[in-house]
Structure formats: C-alpha cells, structure tokens
Amino acid sequence: MDVHDRPVGYTWIIKQFSLTTFPLSHASYIGARARSDASKPGVVHEVFQATYWPGDDPFEHLVFALKYDDFNLDVLAQALTRLGADRVLGHVERQPNGKYARQLGYLYELLTGKQLALTVAIGGAYVDLLDPDKYLVATMPDKSTRWHVNDNLLGSARFCPLVRRTPAIKALLEVDFTARLQAFKAQVDPLLFQRAIDYLYFKETRSSFDIERETPTPDREQRFVRALREAGKSAFAEVLSESALADLQHLIVEQRYAQVAFRDWQNYVGESMPGRAPIVHYVCPPGSMVRELMRGLIDCATKAHGVHPVVRAALVSFGFVFIHPFEDGNGRIHRFLIHDFLGRDGVVPAGMVLPVSAYMLHHSQEYDRVLESYSRPLRTVVSISVDDDEQLTINNPGEASGSYRYPDLTVQAHYLLQAVEQTISTELVTEIVFIRGYDRAKVAICEVVDMPNARLDLLIKLLYQNKGTLSKGKRSLFKEITDEELGHIELAFQAAFAEQTIALDQAKRS
C-alpha cells in the first residue's frame, strides 16, 4: 500500500467511525494504479483505481465492502449500529429493490435485534447473503420473506463464524475421506485392524492429555477412552448442552476443578512467575457472554448441517475452545468434539477412531500456530488490565464483542481438513505398520530366547524406545540374556522393523 492510497470499503468505515476490530483479511484502497499484495499470510491489500471511489457516503462504502471485501459481520454490526435505525431505513427506502440495500436492511435487524419501520414494499429476486463460490455456506438457508434475502450464514447473531473457500480448502474439499478410510480398512487383516483401533483409543486419549502436558490417572484415562468410544452416538440436542459438556468435563479433569455449569467469570490462558506480571496468551470472552455464545455455537452446528463434515467439526470444536466455557478441560473437550462430529456426520465409520490428537501432538508447532492465528490478533482488539491478584478485566467488552461472536475460522477449517487427510495417510498407516513390526519382532526374538510374554513385551518396548538397541542403563534388567544373545535379538528387532519401515514408506506414497 502506498502512503497516498485512500481507504475504501471496510478500511474507510473503520477509520471514519474509529472502530476497534479484528485485522481485516482483505483491505481495500484507492490508488493511482490497480494492484494486489498478498505477501503477508492471510491478508490481501488490494488497490482499486479512482473510478471505484464511492464518495463519502458510509452506505456506499458498505456496499463497496459487500462487493469487494471479505464478508465481515463485526465491522457491519458496529457500523450499522453507529449509523442507527433512521439512517439505515432512509437508505433502504431510497432503493427498496436493491440487492445491497436489502442485505444491509436484513443485517441491521439481524445484528441489532431491532426492526426497521418500513413504509415501502421490499421487492427484487431473492439474494444470498454469502456468495457460495467464495464461502462455505448453509445448505438450507433461512429465507427472509420480509427482505427477499437467503440467510446462508453458518450461525446466528449470537455466534457466526466465516470460512472462505481458499484454493487450499477447495482442493481438500474434493478428498473423499470416508472412501479413503474404507479403502484402507479393506486392505488390512480384520483382526490386525481391530487391534490397531483398540490401541488407538488409548493413544488418542494419551495424546490429548500430552498436548496439555498432563498425565492422567488410570481412572481418568479409562473414562476418556470410554467417552471416545461413545463419540457421535448421542442425540444432537444433547452433545453441546451445558449439562452434557459439564458431565464430559467431570470425566477428564481433576474432580476438585470440575464445574457443574459454564463459567460466569472472566478467564484467561497464560502463565505467571513470582514477582512478574502474568503473561497472557489468550483473553477468553467475558463470563457474561459465555452462555449466549454457547447457544450461538448450537445455532452454528445446526445451520452447518450439510456443510462438509470436517468443516462442521472445525467450526464446532474451534468455536468451543475459543469460547472457553470452563476453567479446565477446554482443550480436551475441543478435541473430543472433533471426534464426535466426524463420527456423527459419518466421516469416520462406527467403531473407528482417527488419531487426530496424535497428529496434533506430532506437529505441535503447527497446532499452536493455528490457535494463535486467532488469539494473537485478538490482543490488538481487547484492552485488558490485571490486578495484584492476577484477576483480569476486559476494559472494552462492547468493542471486543464482535471479535468473539464472528470469528473467521478459515485457518482452522483448513488445518482440520489437512490434519484429517494426513492422519488417514500417515498416522493410521504408522499404527498398522508398528503392530506388524511388533508381531514380527516378537516371533524373531523368541527364536533366540523363548522368554515369558511380560519380559518379552518389556524388552521390545525398551528396544523400540532406543531405536533397536538396549541401552546400558536398562541392560541390568535382562541379566539372564547373554551378550551374544542380546546381539542377535537386536539384529532381529531391527530387521523386523526395517521391513515395516519400507512398507510404511510405500503406503505413504500410495
């Protein structure tokens, strides 16, 4: 952007009304020559020629934004509220059949909850709020006969995320994940496949706790495994209810920190050290907003029915973790909801589990980046103060409200699509290959020394942890095995897993 370029569309609106908003994904300007700059990830700066200048009427800038900028409910809500009912009504009644005037009238009523006192008839063909070629949209839109508008948003005024159809997302939407899973299952011996799935329930549970740097008690681990096995089976009306989510939280957190309801206090994610101010990583929505946001999340899950199921799972799960309705356990419930909706919508067949948390753990920096793509920019919106007791207060809850209600979850949707694709092609294959290698190693080692199963399992575990050799520190655990026998055992183990590594590489390429 050149210093002489003039703001237009949302950039003009934000400057004109001094709005505090989440950074725009598409910022428009008027300049001497048309050009576009997408060098900054996730942000496009586009310059239009002078003929596009709409003048100084704020409604014309809103129309420009609806035409050329990315859809932004937060800016629209703040701007329409500032303009007020009389000015919005006047704009609509000057062109009651106009596409953009009707959209603005409908959005004013939707976002403010106030009805305009129309004195003219609204006409014109029905028009979608969102362009389905540019955005993921509701497959069964709400038809407004009053405004001749199809509300195909993925939510309500309470909570409504946006997902843009980026080239990367378009490509992943073409992948038939269910067919991939079925084809994979058909290639594997049924008994071997079931052994892998049984283990994956435990691996997925442990991975979800490991992400939080927690070690569950055996009882909590078993409870989470049981919950995963039931994921997707409950009635839709129950899965996001306050009571059901509180029950789920009771299963996975230390009981003294379990809640019976959503929080009604201000929370934040951060860390602190004695004598230092706390470091705030994420400012959660005010407690006064939580129940309404959670009702909005149900609205979102309902309207997103029929949208690509992995995208729906992303909207619900990341929407939940950003609302953060509990003090503890939000991350594990967030990842549980991924499993629930992938199973609920038929992506993952009954009796199967995708080790998505294992993928997240193995690529933790990428997972953190996806979470921070929302939490970090939010800090430019939210003004906070922290007292001596480390109690946080949001100083501008009204200005920050739209950033919580209307998040752009494009990054999160793309991430989950990619994670599911990689989990199918890598994590599942890796697990099958490991079990095959384990079976081969077990037979080969027993040909050297026929030892009890418990001793054999421990030896294989230690060899696997140390890449095929028994460490000096663990050698004393197997005094009954001679050095010569151990040498043969290590070679047998390495050969068994080397063969499976070749098979894994071939499977990943196929």
C-alpha positions in Angstrom: 0.0 0.0 0.0 1.3 3.4 -1.0 1.1 6.3 1.6 -1.1 8.2 -0.9 -3.6 5.4 -1.3 -7.0 6.3 0.2 -9.0 3.8 2.4 -12.2 2.5 0.8 -14.8 -0.1 1.9 -14.2 -1.5 5.3 -10.9 0.3 5.8 -12.8 3.6 5.3 -15.6 2.6 7.6 -13.1 1.6 10.4 -11.3 4.9 10.1 -14.4 7.0 9.8 -16.1 5.5 12.8 -12.9 4.8 14.8 -13.8 1.2 15.1 -11.8 -1.4 17.1 -11.9 -4.6 15.1 -10.0 -7.8 14.3 -7.5 -7.2 11.5 -9.1 -7.4 8.1 -8.3 -10.4 5.8 -9.0 -8.1 2.8 -8.2 -4.4 3.0 -9.1 -2.1 0.1 -7.7 1.3 -1.0 -8.0 3.7 -3.9 -4.7 4.5 -5.7 -3.1 5.5 -9.0 -3.0 2.0 -10.4 -4.8 -1.2 -9.6 -2.7 -3.8 -7.8 -2.9 -6.5 -5.2 -0.5 -7.6 -2.5 -0.8 -10.9 -0.7 2.7 -11.2 0.6 1.5 -11.2 4.2 0.0 -14.6 5.0 -3.8 -14.4 5.4 -4.1 -10.8 4.4 -4.7 -9.2 1.0 -4.2 -5.5 0.3 -5.9 -4.5 -2.9 -5.7 -1.1 -4.6 -8.5 0.0 -6.9 -8.4 2.8 -9.5 -10.0 6.1 -8.8 -13.1 5.2 -10.8 -14.1 2.9 -7.9 -14.3 5.7 -5.4 -17.8 5.7 -3.9 -17.7 9.2 -2.3 -18.2 10.0 1.3 -21.5 8.2 1.9 -20.9 5.5 4.5 -23.6 3.3 3.0 -21.8 3.4 -0.4 -18.6 2.2 1.4 -20.6 -0.6 3.0 -21.9 -1.5 -0.5 -18.3 -1.4 -1.8 -17.2 -3.7 1.0 -20.1 -6.2 0.3 -18.9 -6.3 -3.4 -15.2 -6.4 -3.0 -14.0 -7.0 0.6 -14.3 -10.3 2.6 -17.6 -10.5 4.4 -17.2 -9.2 8.0 -20.1 -9.3 10.4 -18.1 -7.5 13.1 -17.5 -4.4 11.0 -21.0 -4.5 9.7 -22.5 -4.8 13.2 -20.5 -1.9 14.6 -21.1 0.3 11.5 -24.8 -0.3 11.2 -25.2 0.3 15.0 -23.4 3.6 14.7 -25.4 4.7 11.7 -28.7 4.0 13.5 -32.2 2.9 12.5 -33.3 6.2 10.9 -30.3 6.4 8.5 -30.4 2.7 7.6 -34.2 3.0 7.0 -33.6 6.0 4.8 -31.0 4.2 2.7 -33.2 1.1 2.3 -36.3 3.1 1.3 -34.4 5.0 -1.4 -33.8 1.7 -3.2 -36.2 -0.9 -1.7 -35.5 -3.4 -4.5 -31.7 -3.0 -4.5 -29.7 -6.1 -3.7 -27.2 -4.5 -1.3 -29.8 -2.2 0.3 -31.9 -5.3 1.2 -28.8 -7.1 2.5 -28.0 -4.1 4.7 -31.5 -3.8 6.0 -31.7 -7.5 6.8 -28.3 -7.4 8.5 -29.2 -4.4 10.6 -32.3 -6.2 12.0 -30.3 -9.5 12.5 -27.3 -7.9 14.2 -29.1 -5.3 16.4 -32.3 -7.2 17.2 -34.3 -4.1 16.2 -36.9 -4.0 13.4 -36.9 -1.1 11.0 -40.3 0.7 10.5 -40.6 0.1 6.8 -43.1 2.2 4.9 -42.4 0.8 1.4 -42.7 -2.6 -0.1 -39.5 -4.6 -0.5 -39.1 -6.3 -3.8 -36.5 -8.0 -6.0 -35.3 -11.5 -6.5 -34.1 -13.4 -3.5 -30.4 -12.9 -2.9 -27.9 -14.9 -0.9 -26.0 -13.1 1.9 -22.9 -15.0 1.2 -21.6 -16.0 -2.3 -21.3 -19.8 -2.2 -18.4 -19.6 -4.6 -16.4 -17.6 -2.1 -17.6 -19.0 1.2 -18.7 -22.2 2.9 -22.5 -21.6 3.4 -25.5 -23.2 5.0 -27.1 -25.7 2.6 -30.6 -24.9 3.9 -30.7 -21.1 4.2 -33.3 -19.2 6.2 -35.5 -17.3 3.7 -36.5 -13.8 4.8 -39.7 -13.0 3.0 -39.5 -9.5 4.5 -36.2 -8.7 2.8 -36.1 -11.3 0.0 -32.8 -12.5 1.4 -31.5 -16.0 1.8 -29.6 -16.1 5.1 -27.0 -18.8 4.3 -24.7 -17.7 7.2 -23.1 -20.5 9.3 -24.7 -19.3 12.5 -26.8 -16.6 14.1 -26.3 -13.2 15.6 -25.1 -14.9 18.8 -22.2 -16.7 17.1 -21.5 -16.9 13.4 -18.0 -18.0 12.1 -16.9 -17.5 8.5 -14.9 -19.9 6.3 -13.5 -18.6 3.0 -13.1 -21.0 0.0 -9.4 -20.6 -0.4 -7.6 -22.6 -3.1 -6.1 -24.9 -0.5 -9.5 -25.5 1.1 -11.2 -26.1 -2.3 -8.6 -28.8 -3.0 -9.1 -30.6 0.3 -12.9 -30.5 -0.1 -12.5 -32.7 -3.1 -11.0 -35.5 -0.9 -13.4 -38.3 0.0 -12.2 -39.0 3.5 -14.7 -41.8 4.2 -13.8 -43.6 1.0 -10.2 -43.3 1.9 -10.9 -44.8 5.3 -12.9 -47.7 3.9 -10.3 -48.5 1.3 -7.6 -48.5 4.0 -9.7 -50.8 6.2 -10.3 -53.2 3.3 -6.5 -53.6 2.8 -5.8 -54.7 6.4 -6.5 -58.0 8.0 -9.6 -57.5 10.2 -8.0 -58.8 13.4 -5.0 -56.6 12.9 -7.1 -53.6 12.1 -9.2 -54.1 15.3 -6.1 -54.4 17.4 -4.9 -51.1 15.9 -8.2 -49.4 16.6 -8.3 -50.7 20.2 -4.9 -49.3 20.8 -5.6 -46.0 19.1 -8.4 -45.2 21.5 -5.7 -45.2 24.3 -3.2 -43.5 22.1 -5.6 -40.7 21.2 -6.5 -40.3 24.9 -2.9 -40.1 26.0 -2.1 -37.7 23.1 -4.9 -35.3 24.1 -3.6 -35.2 27.6 0.0 -34.9 26.4 -0.9 -31.8 24.4 -1.9 -30.2 27.7 1.3 -31.5 29.4 -0.8 -33.6 31.8 -0.5 -37.2 32.8 -4.0 -38.7 33.5 -4.6 -41.1 36.3 -5.5 -44.6 35.0 -9.1 -43.9 36.0 -9.3 -40.6 34.1 -7.6 -42.3 31.1 -10.2 -45.1 31.1 -13.1 -42.6 31.4 -11.8 -40.6 28.4 -11.4 -43.8 26.4 -15.0 -44.8 27.2 -16.2 -41.3 26.1 -14.3 -41.5 22.8 -15.9 -44.9 22.1 -19.3 -43.2 22.5 -18.5 -40.1 20.5 -21.1 -39.3 17.9 -23.7 -41.6 19.3 -25.7 -39.1 21.5 -28.7 -37.1 20.2 -27.6 -33.9 18.5 -29.7 -31.9 21.0 -27.6 -33.2 23.8 -24.0 -33.0 22.6 -23.5 -29.3 23.1 -25.9 -28.8 26.0 -24.5 -27.3 29.2 -25.2 -30.5 31.2 -23.7 -32.9 28.7 -20.5 -30.8 28.4 -20.2 -30.4 32.2 -20.6 -34.2 32.5 -17.8 -34.6 29.9 -15.6 -32.2 31.8 -16.2 -34.2 35.0 -14.8 -37.3 33.2 -11.5 -35.7 32.2 -10.4 -33.2 34.9 -9.4 -33.4 38.5 -12.7 -33.6 40.4 -11.9 -30.6 42.6 -11.8 -28.4 39.4 -14.9 -29.9 37.8 -17.8 -27.5 37.2 -21.5 -28.1 37.2 -22.1 -25.3 34.7 -20.4 -22.9 32.3 -18.3 -20.2 33.8 -19.7 -16.8 34.6 -16.4 -15.1 35.5 -13.6 -13.7 33.4 -10.9 -16.2 32.5 -7.7 -16.1 30.5 -5.0 -18.5 29.4 -1.5 -17.5 30.5 1.4 -18.0 32.9 2.9 -16.2 35.7 6.1 -16.2 37.8 6.6 -14.7 41.3 7.4 -11.1 41.1 6.4 -10.7 37.5 3.3 -9.6 35.7 1.4 -12.5 34.2 1.9 -13.3 30.5 -1.5 -13.5 28.8 -1.7 -15.8 25.8 -5.5 -15.7 25.3 -8.2 -13.5 26.6 -11.4 -15.6 26.9 -14.8 -14.0 26.3 -16.3 -12.3 29.3 -18.3 -14.6 31.6 -21.4 -12.6 30.8 -21.2 -13.7 27.2 -20.5 -17.4 27.6 -24.0 -18.8 27.7 -25.2 -16.7 24.8 -22.1 -17.7 22.8 -22.7 -21.4 23.6 -26.3 -21.1 22.4 -24.8 -19.5 19.3 -22.5 -22.4 18.9 -25.5 -24.7 18.8 -27.1 -22.4 16.2 -23.9 -22.7 14.2 -23.8 -26.5 14.4 -27.4 -26.7 13.4 -27.0 -24.3 10.3 -23.8 -26.1 9.3 -25.5 -29.4 9.0 -24.9 -30.5 5.4 -21.7 -28.4 5.1 -18.6 -30.5 4.6 -18.5 -32.6 7.8 -14.8 -31.8 8.5 -15.5 -28.1 8.2 -18.5 -28.5 10.5 -16.3 -30.3 13.0 -13.8 -27.4 12.8 -16.5 -24.8 13.4 -17.8 -26.6 16.4 -14.5 -27.6 18.0 -12.5 -24.5 17.5 -15.6 -22.4 18.2 -15.9 -24.2 21.6 -12.2 -23.8 22.5 -12.3 -20.1 21.7 -15.4 -19.6 23.8 -13.6 -21.5 26.6 -16.7 -22.1 28.8 -14.8 -24.0 31.5 -11.8 -23.2 33.7 -10.1 -26.5 32.8 -10.5 -29.2 30.2 -11.5 -27.0 27.3 -8.7 -28.3 25.0 -9.5 -32.0 25.6 -13.2 -31.3 25.1 -12.4 -29.4 21.9 -10.5 -32.4 20.5 -13.3 -34.7 21.7 -15.8 -32.7 19.7 -13.7 -33.2 16.6 -14.2 -37.0 17.1 -17.8 -36.6 17.9 -18.8 -34.6 14.8 -16.6 -36.7 12.5 -18.4 -39.8 13.7 -21.8 -38.0 13.9 -21.6 -36.9 10.3 -20.3 -40.3 9.0 -16.8 -39.3 8.0 -15.4 -41.9 10.5 -17.4 -45.2 10.4 -18.7 -46.6 13.7 -16.2 -48.4 15.7 -13.2 -46.4 14.4 -11.2 -43.6 15.7 -8.9 -41.2 13.9 -5.8 -40.3 16.0 -6.2 -36.6 15.2 -4.7 -35.6 18.6 -1.7 -37.8 17.9 -1.2 -35.8 14.7 -1.6 -32.5 16.6 1.0 -33.7 19.1 3.5 -34.7 16.5 3.0 -31.4 14.8 2.5 -29.3 17.9 4.0 -26.1 16.5 1.6 -26.1 13.6 -1.3 -26.7 16.0 -0.1 -23.8 18.2 0.1 -21.6 15.2 -3.5 -22.3 14.2 -4.7 -21.4 17.7 -2.5 -18.3 17.8 -3.8 -17.2 14.4 -6.9 -16.2 16.4 -5.6 -15.5 19.9 -2.8 -13.1 18.9 -4.7 -10.7 16.7 -7.4 -10.7 19.3 -5.0 -9.0 21.7 -5.0 -5.9 19.3 -8.7 -5.7 19.9 -9.1 -6.4 23.6 -8.0 -3.8 26.2 -7.2 -5.5 29.5 -6.0 -4.8 33.0 -4.7 -7.3 35.5 -4.8 -6.6 39.3 -2.4 -7.7 42.0 -4.5 -10.9 42.5 -4.0 -11.7 38.8 -7.7 -11.1 38.1 -8.1 -9.9 34.5 -10.7 -7.4 33.4 -11.7 -6.6 29.8 -11.9 -2.8 29.6 -13.8 -2.6 26.3 -16.2 -5.6 26.2 -18.6 -3.8 23.8 -15.9 -3.2 21.2 -14.5 -6.7 21.6 -17.8 -8.5 21.4 -17.9 -8.9 17.6 -14.4 -10.5 17.6 -15.7 -13.3 19.8 -19.1 -13.6 18.1 -18.0 -13.5 14.4 -14.6 -15.2 14.0 -13.1 -16.0 10.7 -12.2 -19.7 11.1 -10.8 -20.2 7.6 -7.3 -21.1 9.0 -8.8 -23.5 11.5 -11.0 -25.2 8.9 -8.1 -25.7 6.5 -6.0 -27.0 9.4 -8.5 -29.7 10.3 -9.1 -30.7 6.7 -5.3 -31.1 6.3 -5.0 -32.9 9.7 -7.7 -35.5 8.8 -6.1 -36.1 5.4 -2.6 -36.6 7.0 -4.0 -38.7 9.8 -5.5 -41.1 7.4 -2.5 -41.3 5.1 0.2 -41.3 7.9 -0.9 -41.9 11.5 -3.2 -44.9 10.7 -0.7 -46.5 8.4 2.1 -46.0 11.0 0.0 -47.8 13.7 -0.7 -50.8 11.5 2.9 -50.9 10.5 4.0 -50.8 14.1 1.8 -53.7 15.1 3.1 -55.8 12.2 6.7 -54.9 13.2 5.9 -55.8 16.8 4.5 -59.2 15.8 7.5 -60.0 13.6 9.9 -58.9 16.2 8.2 -61.0 18.8 8.5 -64.1 16.7 12.1 -63.4 15.8 13.2 -62.7 19.4 11.6 -65.9 20.7 13.7 -67.8 18.2 16.7 -66.5 20.0 15.4 -66.7 23.6 12.0 -68.1 24.4 11.1 -65.8 27.3 7.8 -65.1 29.2 5.4 -62.7 27.5 5.7 -59.9 30.1 9.5 -59.9 29.8 9.3 -60.0 26.0 6.9 -57.1 25.9 9.2 -55.0 28.2 12.2 -55.9 26.0 10.5 -54.9 22.8 9.3 -51.6 24.4 12.9 -50.7 25.5 14.4 -51.7 22.1 11.8 -49.6 20.3 12.4 -46.6 22.6 16.2 -46.8 21.9 15.9 -47.3 18.2 16.7 -51.0 18.2 19.4 -51.4 20.9 19.1 -51.9 24.6 20.6 -49.0 26.5 23.4 -49.6 29.0 21.1 -48.3 31.8 18.5 -51.0 31.0 20.9 -53.9 30.4 20.8 -55.0 34.1 17.0 -55.7 33.7 17.9 -58.7 31.5 20.9 -60.3 33.3 19.7 -63.8 32.2 20.4 -62.9 28.5 24.0 -63.2 27.3 25.7 -60.5 25.3 25.8 -62.8 22.3 22.0 -63.5 22.6 21.3 -59.8 23.0 23.3 -59.0 19.8 21.1 -61.5 17.9 18.0 -60.1 19.5 18.9 -56.5 18.5 19.5 -57.6 14.9 16.3 -59.5 14.8 14.4 -56.5 16.1 16.0 -54.1 13.7 15.3 -56.4 10.7 11.6 -56.8 11.7 11.0 -53.0 12.0 13.2 -52.2 8.9 10.9 -54.3 6.8 7.9 -52.5 8.2 9.6 -49.1 7.6 9.9 -49.9 3.9 6.2 -50.9 3.9 5.3 -47.7 5.6 7.1 -45.6 3.0 5.4 -47.5 0.2 2.0 -47.0 1.9 2.6 -43.2 2.3 3.4 -42.9 -1.4 0.3 -44.8 -2.5 
